[in-house]
Amino acid sequence: MGPCPQERVESNSNQFNGAGKVASGKRFRPRPLILLTALVALVPLLGCAPDAIQSTFGTAGPVAEKQLLLFNVLLWVMVAVFILVEGALLYSLVKFRRRPGDSLPVQVHGHTGLEITWTVIPTILILALGIWSVFTLFELKDPPATADGALEVTVTGHQWWWEFEYQDADGSGRFINTSNELIVPVGRPVNLLLNSDDVIHSFWVPKLAGKVDVVPTRNNRMWFQGDEIGSFYGQCAEFCGTAHALMKFQVHVLSEADYMNWVASYGQPPGTVEALTGTARKGQEIFMSNGACLACHTIEGVPGAMGVLGPNLTGLGNKQTFASGIMDLNRENLRRWLKNPNDVKPGNRMSEQAPVYQTPDGNINLTEKEVSALIEYLLSLK
């Protein structure tokens, strides 16, 4: 048999006795638990370094700056409200806590003045922040009306790489198609027309602008402006399949002069193919004789290289990265990629569809010497 009801009441240290007093007992001390919880909550802040390549805090353009300002204001208002509310709560817990010998306090069922105050003030605060947020979003929807010379670029998301088309790269109607590296001039707005070739992606360059979804059969728009010369990293921010995490790209912001030089030099000059010699010439022959290479890739100025299923390889030798920005461009990485792309980027279309990779182990059906020649040719595309 268990203890009688009277014995159970007397054994509980925090029960009221018959005189309305609190029976004494061992009190719970939450200080270590609170300290541990606070330390754990601070751990995520270690990842908020403004100099990280994909941090949203080290902004480099007007769109990202205004978005960061909006975020900071909302954050610090919420911090202030949290401190005020939790401070009042903790003060009340400490000031009015039950002590040994206390009687049951007078019960309060409401305070009209306080209830109106803590309803009206948050309502005004939320309305003010909401109105400012909406105006900021509409302000960032389009570039300033005074902006001249805006660059127009069509962005197409593919599984798992990015395609950039300049309809008028230099003001004279020059068309340029490139992949995974977007080249723009400093201080000029860039208008982007976003669409997808397959599934939903999301275009995001944290230091230049917030993300915008890239949706099949629908055109979305956004703009940004790079106010600092340098390279900024972008990423697909919407899960889109096997290699989603490896669908990266870069935005290179150049001086106006360097940008115009890039436009002028884009594409293989006439006679470049014929001028190739030695190993690069052999690599060019391998590229041109492989139907899969020609079917998927374009190289401006090279007759027959007009594929559209894969990234445009024009100017590949001038790029800093390849394979959607996940590998630095050098001979060692190119060899690793060409030998078995699926080891580097699982699910890529080249491994799945190119006949040269339809081998038992997925390795390229070329000799080491042929792979070396192909590497030299690809690096010559400048």
C-alpha atoms as one frame of an Amber mdcrd trajectory, in Angstrom:
protein
   0.000   0.000   0.000   1.132   3.557  -0.715   1.259   6.429   1.753  -1.986
   7.958   2.915  -3.040  11.336   1.396  -1.901  13.244   4.469   1.543  11.662
   4.253   1.825  12.555   0.554   1.024  16.219   1.255   3.570  16.435   4.034
   6.267  14.827   1.908   6.013  17.471  -0.848   8.307  20.353   0.086   6.491
  23.090  -1.840   2.907  22.418  -0.682   0.946  24.914   1.428   0.237  23.827
   4.977  -3.065  24.312   6.703  -2.230  27.903   7.752  -1.602  29.014   4.153
   2.167  28.926   4.629   4.691  27.391   2.265   6.484  24.412   3.699  10.237
  24.705   3.522  12.276  22.453   1.236  15.218  22.298  -1.129  14.943  24.922
  -3.880  15.856  24.274  -7.546  18.857  26.323  -8.704  18.651  26.833 -12.488
  21.800  28.996 -12.866  24.090  26.315 -14.431  21.353  25.261 -16.857  20.693
  28.870 -17.913  24.409  29.485 -18.457  24.775  26.332 -20.554  21.726  27.236
 -22.649  23.112  30.734 -23.292  26.488  29.352 -24.392  24.864  26.870 -26.784
  22.692  29.649 -28.237  25.812  31.705 -29.018  27.471  28.936 -31.058  25.674
  29.807 -34.367  27.128  33.324 -34.153  30.557  31.840 -34.880  29.447  31.379
 -38.491  28.485  35.028 -38.992  31.870  36.324 -40.142  31.375  39.249 -42.569
  34.468  38.307 -44.580  33.190  34.812 -45.470  32.808  34.420 -49.228  29.039
  33.904 -49.022  28.268  36.090 -46.028  25.342  38.488 -46.315  27.053  40.993
 -44.008  30.005  42.154 -46.139  27.866  43.858 -48.787  29.255  45.222 -52.058
  26.260  46.864 -53.728  23.163  49.015 -53.055  20.632  46.171 -53.145  22.478
  44.055 -50.584  23.166  47.142 -48.449  19.476  48.069 -48.179  18.502  44.478
 -47.496  21.131  44.306 -44.758  19.881  47.594 -43.257  16.334  46.221 -43.170
  17.568  43.016 -41.542  19.640  44.863 -38.929  16.807  47.203 -37.932  14.342
  44.321 -37.604  16.908  42.281 -35.686  17.771  44.979 -33.146  14.136  45.948
 -32.620  13.382  42.299 -31.863  16.411  42.104 -29.575  15.223  45.198 -27.691
  11.695  43.797 -27.342  13.075  40.434 -26.218  15.310  42.041 -23.584  12.461
  44.245 -22.335   9.930  41.425 -22.083  12.314  38.819 -20.700  13.829  41.382
 -18.330  10.400  42.200 -16.915   9.642  38.492 -16.644  12.889  37.657 -14.848
  12.501  40.667 -12.551   9.014  39.502 -11.624  10.206  35.949 -11.032  12.947
  37.116  -8.685  11.133  39.998  -6.994   7.866  38.209  -6.356   9.023  34.623
  -5.941   7.557  32.594  -3.130   9.665  32.388  -0.009   9.367  30.128   3.006
   6.652  31.457   5.283   4.819  33.464   2.578   1.051  33.413   2.520  -0.924
  32.909  -0.664  -0.874  36.351  -2.370  -3.923  38.271  -3.488  -4.958  36.938
  -6.916  -5.018  39.494  -9.772  -7.358  38.866 -12.681  -6.404  41.723 -15.002
  -5.233  45.292 -15.401  -6.990  47.216 -18.169  -4.349  49.922 -18.500  -1.453
  47.492 -18.817  -3.352  45.281 -21.256  -4.123  48.232 -23.541  -0.507  49.401
 -23.346   1.082  46.080 -24.277  -1.425  45.658 -27.109  -1.205  49.134 -28.660
   2.596  49.530 -28.537   3.388  46.215 -30.326   0.664  46.935 -32.888   2.172
  50.317 -33.735   5.661  48.794 -33.840   4.627  45.950 -36.154   2.733  48.297
 -38.486   5.694  50.684 -38.704   8.172  47.905 -39.444   5.783  46.238 -41.892
   5.178  49.439 -43.863   8.909  50.187 -44.020   9.626  46.602 -45.144   7.053
  46.786 -47.945   8.369  50.135 -49.183  11.936  48.795 -49.115  10.962  45.707
 -51.120   9.181  47.807 -53.736  12.126  50.201 -53.864  14.474  47.297 -54.607
  12.201  45.805 -57.248  13.605  47.986 -60.030  16.869  49.900 -60.481  16.804
  53.671 -59.916  15.074  55.608 -62.681  18.204  57.735 -63.059  20.419  54.702
 -63.799  21.816  54.815 -67.329  23.556  52.085 -69.258  22.029  49.175 -67.357
  23.282  45.797 -68.524  20.634  43.286 -69.605  21.426  39.620 -68.940  19.234
  36.541 -69.315  19.991  33.891 -66.690  18.968  30.276 -67.272  19.258  27.674
 -64.551  20.120  24.121 -65.589  20.746  20.998 -63.547  23.383  21.876 -62.338
  24.973  24.946 -63.928  24.157  28.528 -64.884  23.938  30.095 -68.342  24.315
  33.848 -68.928  23.248  35.565 -72.161  24.104  39.194 -72.885  21.750  40.552
 -75.530  23.770  43.776 -75.880  27.044  43.483 -74.010  28.664  46.710 -75.221
  25.888  48.942 -76.551  26.424  47.851 -80.157  24.248  44.750 -80.075  27.070
  42.327 -79.228  25.615  38.963 -78.163  27.587  36.894 -75.660  26.737  33.524
 -74.154  28.796  32.262 -71.242  28.399  29.961 -68.268  28.978  29.966 -64.515
  30.966  33.235 -64.475  29.026  36.485 -64.890  31.195  39.437 -65.932  29.823
  42.935 -65.167  31.217  46.490 -65.026  31.569  48.247 -61.694  28.970  50.860
 -60.775  26.412  49.885 -63.441  23.030  48.276 -62.696  22.589  44.754 -64.042
  19.034  43.692 -64.908  18.532  39.934 -64.810  15.765  38.000 -66.546  15.582
  34.658 -64.746  14.201  31.402 -66.116  14.802  27.681 -65.697  15.351  24.926
 -68.224  14.172  22.131 -65.937  13.263  22.505 -62.237  13.003  25.344 -59.730
  16.348  26.925 -58.871  17.149  30.111 -56.945  19.689  32.752 -57.977  21.627
  34.143 -55.018  24.752  36.291 -54.723  24.781  37.133 -50.982  27.108  40.140
 -51.161  25.218  41.723 -54.074  21.524  40.833 -53.687  19.063  38.497 -52.012
  17.846  35.353 -53.706  15.104  35.163 -56.339  13.540  31.897 -57.486  14.199
  30.675 -61.029  11.046  28.901 -62.206  10.328  26.849 -65.361   7.902  28.483
 -67.860   8.006  31.751 -65.926  10.271  34.790 -66.094  11.296  36.459 -62.851
  13.320  39.642 -62.655  15.867  41.118 -60.300  18.732  43.590 -60.423  21.953
  44.292 -58.618  24.936  46.583 -58.892  28.521  45.868 -57.957  30.149  48.893
 -56.336  33.440  47.132 -55.599  35.832  45.529 -58.065  36.310  41.872 -57.211
  34.843  38.378 -57.425  31.658  37.454 -55.571  30.344  33.961 -55.054  26.829
  32.830 -55.872  24.896  29.665 -55.199  21.642  27.996 -56.134  19.528  28.470
 -53.001  16.655  26.112 -53.850  17.074  22.345 -53.613  17.078  21.140 -57.210
  18.357  17.582 -57.162  21.476  15.494 -56.677  24.143  18.149 -57.289  22.255
  21.120 -55.841  25.019  21.943 -53.357  27.524  22.022 -56.238  25.543  24.457
 -58.416  27.722  27.494 -57.822  28.854  30.472 -59.881  30.867  33.678 -59.627
  30.181  37.310 -60.446  33.311  39.184 -61.515  32.987  42.966 -61.180  35.541
  44.680 -63.435  36.464  48.260 -64.157  34.667  49.707 -67.177  37.832  49.475
 -69.275  38.523  45.857 -68.295  34.916  44.919 -68.967  34.996  46.402 -72.472
  38.285  44.593 -73.127  36.648  41.340 -72.058  33.725  41.933 -74.418  36.072
  42.768 -77.305  38.211  39.681 -76.758  35.355  37.238 -76.236  35.355  34.350
 -78.703  38.024  32.543 -80.663  39.656  34.934 -83.182  39.546  33.777 -86.827
  42.428  31.453 -87.606  43.017  30.421 -83.985  42.044  26.808 -84.622  44.334
  26.538 -87.636  47.192  28.087 -85.668  47.160  25.381 -82.996  50.179  23.110
 -82.970  51.492  20.113 -81.085  49.514  18.686 -78.190  46.806  21.379 -78.277
  46.209  20.644 -81.971  45.798  16.955 -81.177  43.374  17.843 -78.389  41.352
  19.961 -80.795  41.107  17.000 -83.166  39.879  14.786 -80.319  37.283  17.384
 -79.331  36.038  17.830 -82.899  35.937  14.094 -83.640  33.955  13.281 -80.506
  30.289  13.678 -81.353  29.294  14.133 -77.714  31.595  17.158 -77.280  30.162
  18.893 -80.345  26.576  18.008 -79.470  26.750  19.555 -76.011  29.238  22.438
 -76.099  29.677  25.660 -78.050  32.984  27.385 -78.750  32.529  30.728 -80.504
  34.645  30.937 -83.657  35.112  27.166 -83.957  33.116  25.720 -86.891  30.906
  22.837 -85.842  31.147  23.468 -82.089  27.596  24.685 -81.571  26.102  22.373
 -78.929  23.588  23.809 -76.488  23.037  21.012 -73.969  26.103  21.828 -71.879
  28.003  24.942 -70.782  29.503  27.240 -73.412  33.272  26.656 -73.408  34.232
  29.904 -75.140  37.054  31.572 -73.242  37.375  28.659 -70.822  41.133  29.201
 -70.530  40.539  32.687 -69.092  38.210  31.525 -66.340  39.163  31.008 -62.723
  36.899  28.017 -62.121  34.962  25.353 -63.998  32.338  22.655 -63.297  29.889
  25.273 -61.979  32.487  27.027 -59.880  33.400  24.057 -57.695  36.959  23.532
 -59.009  39.834  25.918 -59.699  40.873  25.809 -63.342  44.201  23.998 -63.649
  45.571  20.913 -65.361  45.274  18.630 -62.357  41.618  19.471 -61.747  40.767
  19.261 -65.445  42.301  15.798 -65.598  40.315  14.674 -62.572  37.117  16.073
 -64.075  37.621  14.637 -67.565  38.576  11.176 -66.351  35.361  10.699 -64.364
  33.051  13.708 -63.851  30.712  11.682 -61.668  33.420  11.339 -59.018  33.532
  15.144 -58.778  29.903  16.085 -59.363  27.467  13.186 -58.921  24.492  13.185
 -61.281  26.038  15.432 -63.956  24.628  15.033 -67.446  28.019  14.522 -69.103
  28.624  11.259 -67.262  25.088  10.083 -67.942  24.766  10.975 -71.633  28.182
  11.234 -73.316  29.064   7.946 -75.097  32.727   8.356 -74.138  31.762   7.768
 -70.478  29.601   4.697 -71.031  32.202   2.356 -69.577  31.917  -0.188 -66.729
  33.683   2.087 -64.224  32.449   5.408 -65.636  35.973   6.515 -66.609  36.530
   8.266 -69.933  37.226   5.993 -72.893  40.448   7.811 -73.814  44.103   7.137
 -73.117  46.116   9.265 -70.682  47.900  10.834 -73.644  44.603  11.743 -75.293
  43.269  13.231 -72.053  46.439  15.345 -71.730  45.988  16.616 -75.286  42.347
  17.481 -74.618  43.388  19.403 -71.492  45.902  21.477 -73.465  43.253  22.322
 -76.043  40.707  23.403 -73.444  43.280  25.607 -71.707  44.100  27.231 -75.061
  40.545  28.575 -75.369  41.299  32.191 -74.508
